[in-house]
Amino acid sequence: MRSAVTISVVPEARGGPFVFWDDLAEGCHQAAELGFDAVEVFPPDAETLAELDVKGLLARHGLKLAAVGTGAGWVKHKLRLTDPDRARREPARLFVQSIVEAAGKLGAPAIIGSMQGRWGDGMERDEATFYLADALSGLGKQAATFGVPLLYEPLNRYETNFANTLADGSRILRMLDSNNVKLLADLFHMSIEEADLPAALRAAGKDVGHVHFADSNRRPVGEGHTDMTPIVRALREIGYDGYLSAEVFPHPDSTAAARRTIESFRRYVLNASS
């Protein structure tokens, strides 16, 4: 397993659970200095991602790109893949497609989290689920052309009513006309929705394609009450060898949050396996 830290360059998302903000170059510099393997980037759109010289920054600092978020599609543009209005669903899909392509060219998967939306607002569950599954299937096939998966993230009940648990997410994956979509297991969302986090990870097994490394209060691991030892053990048991990426609040500040994260990663992952 490898370490990663989040960097948001979306002004409208300020205050959200991202360790570094606004300055991708500085975020990469600090991530490398602290010993992270990779960064996870949240851009406002694909065009901005292309303008940021991500490839050059990664090479300069010896980092990988763990994943690219699409959340700005909702936060900035108010787009959802399951919007009741077809005229809004199409630009949502095009927005994600552009991120999938931009991320894929950099060898990284895109994440579908908040852009999945929710059913209701005049749309029945079955119809909304059809639109979600159709979008994920197509986007998963697109990601496959770049040799990377598409990541689908179950969220807690306050953010979506599609998939709140990993088991819910696995059921949606079984509906898809693509085997290239994996689950993003966010330990913060799981701390709200799962009765037993290690058991949920074991049950999801090979469906797990990415992990957000966060404590129960969405602060860096070690600042909440999540017992990380059995979680890491469960990840090893299912053969997970991807990233543990810190999508957490920068508490008390970005540098301290990143330092606490890498210390926890070393404690629970590196030292525990040595």
C-alpha positions in Angstrom: 0.0 0.0 0.0 1.1 3.5 -0.8 0.5 7.0 0.7 -1.2 9.9 -0.9 -2.4 13.3 0.1 -5.2 15.6 -1.4 -4.7 18.9 -3.0 -7.7 21.0 -4.0 -7.5 23.9 -6.5 -11.2 24.6 -6.5 -11.9 27.9 -4.7 -15.6 27.0 -4.3 -14.7 23.9 -2.3 -12.6 25.9 0.3 -13.4 24.6 3.8 -13.8 21.1 2.5 -11.8 18.0 3.5 -8.6 18.6 1.5 -5.2 18.8 3.1 -3.5 21.3 0.7 -5.3 24.1 -1.1 -5.0 26.4 -4.1 -1.3 26.0 -4.9 -0.6 22.6 -6.7 3.2 23.3 -6.9 3.5 24.0 -3.2 1.3 21.1 -2.3 3.5 18.7 -4.4 6.6 20.2 -2.8 5.4 19.6 0.7 4.0 16.1 -0.1 7.5 15.1 -1.4 9.3 16.7 1.5 7.2 14.7 3.9 7.7 11.4 2.1 4.3 10.8 0.4 4.2 8.5 -2.6 1.5 10.4 -4.5 -1.0 13.3 -4.6 -4.7 13.2 -5.3 -5.9 16.3 -7.2 -9.2 18.1 -7.2 -9.4 20.5 -10.2 -12.2 22.9 -11.2 -12.3 21.3 -14.7 -10.2 19.3 -17.1 -8.9 22.4 -18.8 -7.4 23.7 -15.6 -5.8 20.3 -14.9 -4.1 20.5 -18.3 -2.8 24.0 -17.6 -1.3 23.1 -14.2 1.7 21.1 -15.6 0.8 18.2 -13.4 3.1 15.8 -15.3 6.0 18.2 -14.8 5.4 18.8 -11.2 5.1 15.0 -10.4 8.3 14.3 -12.2 10.1 17.1 -10.5 9.1 15.9 -7.1 9.2 12.2 -7.7 5.4 11.7 -7.1 2.7 9.7 -8.7 -0.9 10.9 -9.3 -3.2 8.7 -7.2 -6.5 10.0 -8.6 -8.4 13.0 -9.9 -11.7 14.2 -8.3 -14.7 15.3 -10.2 -16.5 17.0 -7.3 -16.2 20.5 -8.8 -18.8 19.4 -11.2 -21.3 19.6 -8.3 -19.6 22.1 -6.0 -18.8 24.7 -8.8 -21.2 23.8 -11.7 -24.1 22.1 -9.9 -24.1 19.1 -12.2 -25.2 15.6 -11.3 -25.2 12.5 -13.4 -28.7 11.7 -12.2 -30.3 15.1 -12.5 -34.1 14.8 -13.2 -33.5 17.3 -16.1 -31.9 15.6 -19.2 -30.5 19.0 -20.2 -28.5 18.9 -17.0 -27.5 15.2 -17.1 -25.7 15.6 -20.5 -23.3 18.3 -19.5 -22.7 16.4 -16.2 -21.6 13.4 -18.2 -19.5 15.5 -20.6 -17.8 17.2 -17.6 -16.8 13.8 -16.1 -15.7 12.5 -19.5 -13.3 15.4 -19.8 -11.9 14.6 -16.4 -11.6 10.9 -17.1 -9.7 11.7 -20.3 -7.4 14.3 -18.6 -6.7 12.0 -15.7 -6.3 8.9 -17.9 -3.6 10.7 -20.0 -1.7 11.1 -16.7 -2.2 7.5 -15.8 -4.7 8.1 -13.0 -8.4 7.2 -12.3 -11.2 9.7 -11.9 -13.5 9.6 -8.9 -17.3 9.8 -9.0 -18.5 11.0 -5.6 -20.8 13.9 -5.2 -21.6 14.0 -8.9 -23.6 10.8 -8.5 -26.4 13.0 -7.0 -29.5 11.3 -5.4 -32.8 10.0 -6.4 -36.0 11.9 -5.6 -36.9 15.4 -6.6 -39.5 14.0 -9.0 -37.4 11.0 -10.1 -38.1 7.5 -8.8 -35.3 5.4 -7.5 -35.3 2.9 -10.3 -35.1 5.6 -13.0 -32.3 7.4 -11.2 -30.4 4.2 -10.6 -30.7 3.5 -14.4 -29.1 6.8 -15.2 -26.4 6.3 -12.7 -25.6 2.8 -13.9 -25.6 3.9 -17.5 -23.2 6.8 -16.8 -20.9 4.6 -14.7 -20.8 1.9 -17.4 -19.9 4.3 -20.2 -17.4 6.2 -18.1 -15.8 2.9 -16.9 -15.3 1.8 -20.6 -13.8 5.2 -21.4 -11.3 4.9 -18.4 -10.4 1.4 -19.7 -9.0 2.9 -22.9 -6.3 4.6 -20.7 -5.6 1.4 -18.7 -7.1 2.8 -15.4 -10.3 2.1 -13.5 -13.1 4.5 -12.8 -13.7 5.0 -9.0 -17.2 5.1 -7.6 -17.5 6.3 -4.0 -20.3 5.3 -1.6 -21.2 8.4 0.5 -22.9 8.8 3.8 -26.7 9.1 4.0 -26.5 12.9 4.3 -24.8 13.2 0.9 -26.5 10.6 -1.3 -29.2 7.9 -1.1 -27.8 5.6 -3.8 -24.9 3.8 -2.1 -24.1 4.5 1.6 -22.2 1.3 2.3 -19.6 -0.7 0.4 -22.2 -3.5 0.0 -24.6 -1.0 -1.6 -21.7 0.1 -3.9 -20.9 -3.5 -4.8 -24.6 -4.1 -5.8 -24.4 -1.1 -8.1 -21.2 -2.4 -9.7 -23.0 -5.7 -10.4 -25.5 -3.7 -12.5 -22.9 -2.2 -14.8 -22.0 -3.1 -18.4 -18.3 -2.6 -17.5 -16.0 -4.5 -15.2 -13.7 -1.5 -15.0 -15.4 0.4 -12.1 -14.0 0.0 -8.6 -15.2 1.2 -5.2 -13.5 4.1 -3.4 -13.7 3.1 0.3 -13.7 6.3 2.3 -13.1 5.5 6.0 -14.9 8.7 7.1 -18.2 7.8 5.3 -17.7 4.2 6.4 -17.4 5.3 10.1 -21.0 6.7 9.8 -22.6 3.9 7.8 -20.8 0.6 8.4 -21.4 -1.5 11.6 -18.0 -3.2 11.2 -15.4 -1.5 8.9 -13.0 -4.4 8.5 -15.8 -6.8 7.8 -17.2 -4.4 5.2 -13.8 -4.2 3.5 -13.4 -8.0 3.5 -16.9 -8.5 2.0 -16.2 -5.9 -0.8 -12.9 -7.6 -1.5 -11.6 -7.0 -5.0 -14.2 -4.3 -5.6 -12.1 -1.9 -3.5 -9.9 0.1 -5.8 -9.0 3.2 -3.7 -9.1 4.2 0.0 -9.6 7.6 1.6 -7.4 7.4 4.7 -9.5 9.5 7.3 -10.4 9.2 10.9 -14.0 9.2 12.3 -14.2 13.0 12.6 -12.7 13.5 9.1 -9.5 14.7 10.6 -6.1 13.1 10.0 -5.8 9.5 11.1 -4.9 9.5 14.8 -7.2 12.4 15.7 -10.4 10.4 15.9 -11.6 7.1 17.4 -11.3 4.8 14.4 -9.2 1.7 15.2 -6.9 1.6 12.2 -5.0 -1.7 12.9 -7.8 -4.1 12.0 -8.7 -2.0 9.0 -5.2 -2.2 7.6 -5.2 -5.9 8.4 -8.4 -6.4 6.4 -7.0 -4.5 3.4 -4.0 -6.8 3.4 -6.3 -9.8 3.6 -8.2 -8.7 0.5 -4.9 -8.1 -1.4 -5.3 -4.3 -1.6 -2.1 -2.7 -2.8 -3.4 0.7 -3.9 -3.3 4.2 -2.2 -4.3 5.3 1.2 -5.1 8.9 0.4 -5.8 11.5 3.0 -9.0 13.3 2.2 -9.3 15.1 5.5 -9.7 18.5 7.0 -6.4 20.4 7.3 -6.5 20.4 11.1 -4.9 22.3 12.7 -3.3 23.4 9.4 -2.3 21.8 6.1 1.3 21.0 7.0 0.4 19.6 10.4 -2.4 17.5 8.9 -0.1 16.1 6.2 2.7 15.3 8.8 0.2 13.6 11.1 -1.1 11.6 8.1 2.3 10.3 7.0 3.2 9.5 10.6 0.0 7.4 10.9 0.7 5.7 7.5 4.1 4.7 8.7 2.8 3.5 12.0 -0.1 1.4 10.7 1.2 0.4 7.3 4.9 0.4 7.0 6.0 -0.4 10.6 3.2 -2.9 11.1 4.4 -4.8 8.0 8.1 -4.8 8.9 
